[in-house]
Amino acid sequence: MFPGMRGMNPQKLKQMMKQMGIDIKEIEGVEEVIIRTTDREIVFRDADVTIMDARGVKTYQIAGTPEECPREEIPAADVQLVIEQTGVSEMEAKAALKEVKGDLAEAIMNLKK
């Protein structure tokens, strides 16, 4: 946990941390942790999550095996708008939006050609 503290009695370490105003708790029953950015998702399916509260400042630590994948989520409202504007099926609307990386105007123009 802290450099140079190997072999220290865990009870003593806990007591020292309490004196410094640091509290550490593990979140039980975590099924999955997802970190979403604009272009990808990082998913931890076997995550262990710990919260360290140091005088009111909470820090979350995630330990596990990450799986990265590109984010290809298309909002249902965007799909519906393309369908309304072009009269195509839901599958065609989603495919058109994926092809242009979510650009509504370009998807509609491509389908109206």
Secondary structure, DSSP 8 states (H G I E B T S, - for coil): --TT-TT--HHHHHHHHHHTTEEEEEETT---EEEE-SSEEEEESS-EEEEEEETTEEEEEEES-EEEEE-----HHHHHHHHHHH---HHHHHHHHHHTTT-HHHHHHHHH-
